[in-house]
Amino acid sequence: MDPTVLKQGAIAALQQQQWEQAHTQAARLVAQGSEDPEVHFISGVAQLELGLAIEAQEAFARAITHAPARPDLHLYLARAFAASQRYDAALDAASAAERLLAAGDARGFDTLGVILVQCHAYARAVTAFRHAVHLAPGDAGLRFNLGTALTFLGDIDGAERELEACIARDPSHWRAHHSLSQLRRQTRESNHIERLVTLADGAAGRVTATTFLNMALAKELEDIGEHDAAFDRMVAGKGAPRTLLGYSRARQAELFNALASGFPAPWPERGTEGSEATDPVFIVGMPRTGTTLVDRIVSSHPLVQSAGELHNFPSAWKRAMGGPGFEMFNPGHIRRASVTGVDWRRLGDDYVASTRAFTGSRPYFTDKLPHNFLYLGYIACALPQAPLVCVRRHPLDTCLSNFRQLFAPESPYFDYSYDLLDIGHYYILFDRLMAHWKAVFPGRIHEVRYETLVTAQEASSRALIAHCGLEWDDACLAFEKNAAPVTTASAVQVRSGMYTSALARWKRYEAQLAPLRSMLEEAGIDCD
């Protein structure tokens, strides 16, 4: 076929987001030896959208050889590197793009900022976003991105200004309303409830709007003590997307059972030679149970840095199994690992190497991706010297906190969180899996009870630091002074000192949680 016709077809498919067709058309041109950078660019974009990050990297690199001065090619290469957690390479490509960007390219600087956030370079990201906003102050999306980055760095006043500016320019920027509600504890004298109610009433039937607005209302109503109304808004907000996600309790149970069956107890230590790395500290647990608080305490130690929530271990595991980087594993992958075996040392070394874009400045670093509890068996074998910490909280408070929180919709980890009883079922699976890991690896996993931590801070913190193999340092008691960025839902709370107001929150919703409590207690979980 005529190369011109093929290229036109590839461009049309790309514009219509027909990724498979765009990839096929571009691949035919590449096979013909095309040196057109646009063809390689189309191929890369299509592969990136199809989850083929490594192949996309090769396509963008080829495009750059033919058009090295195009900043957009370097930006896309950075995106592809970041998508596979190759953050060093992503930062190099981002820096190359930054040198080439035209001073007036607001969209380019915004894209640069997004990539820098993905690479945990938050201060640099704020600089890029500020420049973009300076160039296009009327762009609501740019104001939102700047506000979000400022939240990560703890500049709450600045974040509030940017989010309000975003909403003033685009009242239908639903995510901005939700983010704004999370920045402060609202009061009866100062809140956004009236505005949110008006918008929510006009958004019936629109899933995205209904979700963000109702969850924002739930937060603000709870802040002022209107708990029944807050719970009704949670149900409305979480119920909207639940049917679209197709969550299956049976599939989830199959995954957890496969994980447990891959590591029979007791686990034979002989023949399991892992990495000699001593610097990672893994903090896991159900989300919203205090993992960020524990991370701040540990990383307040002068020998420890916080690397935040890293997807590097799941990606390293998938690379070891020959699969794409950011896909959740499935029972088939787990069975394959059991049959073919795992090179534990290589897996551990690969994980540590993949973090070096933002670790290594101190002797130890924390990785606090909560859902790494799924991978604890693999982590324990691949990194035998890594301290493992699991944070536990009252079962009803854990489930309620997951229901109250609107997690990243694009994440593969949170499909269970849109229904209270789905969360209860997931908690039962989590509880059983953690009991299994403790039996398989006795003594490896230190459990921190949230309730004990906030009521007996020093004793609990000392035991935690000792488990990490560190000498005690009083800085661990002043975690609120820790200046490291925070990107989780707890970004605002952990910048305050220790507080007990979140203890037994479930009692404010005791009637609404009765079916959940029955489910948990029938599974043998103590809810007193």
Sequence and secondary structure as in RCSB ss.txt:
>XXXX:A:sequence
MDPTVLKQGAIAALQQQQWEQAHTQAARLVAQGSEDPEVHFISGVAQLELGLAIEAQEAFARAITHAPARPDLHL
YLARAFAASQRYDAALDAASAAERLLAAGDARGFDTLGVILVQCHAYARAVTAFRHAVHLAPGDAGLRFNLGTAL
TFLGDIDGAERELEACIARDPSHWRAHHSLSQLRRQTRESNHIERLVTLADGAAGRVTATTFLNMALAKELEDIG
EHDAAFDRMVAGKGAPRTLLGYSRARQAELFNALASGFPAPWPERGTEGSEATDPVFIVGMPRTGTTLVDRIVSS
HPLVQSAGELHNFPSAWKRAMGGPGFEMFNPGHIRRASVTGVDWRRLGDDYVASTRAFTGSRPYFTDKLPHNFLY
LGYIACALPQAPLVCVRRHPLDTCLSNFRQLFAPESPYFDYSYDLLDIGHYYILFDRLMAHWKAVFPGRIHEVRY
ETLVTAQEASSRALIAHCGLEWDDACLAFEKNAAPVTTASAVQVRSGMYTSALARWKRYEAQLAPLRSMLEEAGI
DCD
>XXXX:A:secstr
  HHHHHHHHHHHHHTT HHHHHHHHHHHHHTT   HHHHHHHHHHHHHTT HHHHHHHHHHHHHH TT HHHHH
HHHHHHHHTT HHHHHHHHHHHHHHS TT HHHHHHHHHHHHHTT HHHHHHHHHHHHHH TT HHHHHHHHHHH
HHTT HHHHHHHHHHHHHH TT HHHHHHHHHHS   SSS SHHHHHHHHHTTTT HHHHHHHHHHHHHHHHHTT
 HHHHHHHHHHHHHHHHHHHT  HHHHHHHHHHHHHTS SS   TT        EEEEEESTTSSHHHHHHHHHT
STTEEE  S  HHHHHHHHHTT  TT    HHHHHHHHHH   HHHHHHHHHHHTTTT  SSSEEEE  GGGGGG
HHHHHHH TTS EEEEE  HHHHHHHHHH    TT TT GGGGSHHHHHHHHHHHHHHHHHHHHHSTTTEEEEEH
HHHHHSHHHHHHHHHHHTT    GGGG GGG  S   STTTTGGGS    TTTTGGGGGTTTTHHHHHHHHHTT 
   
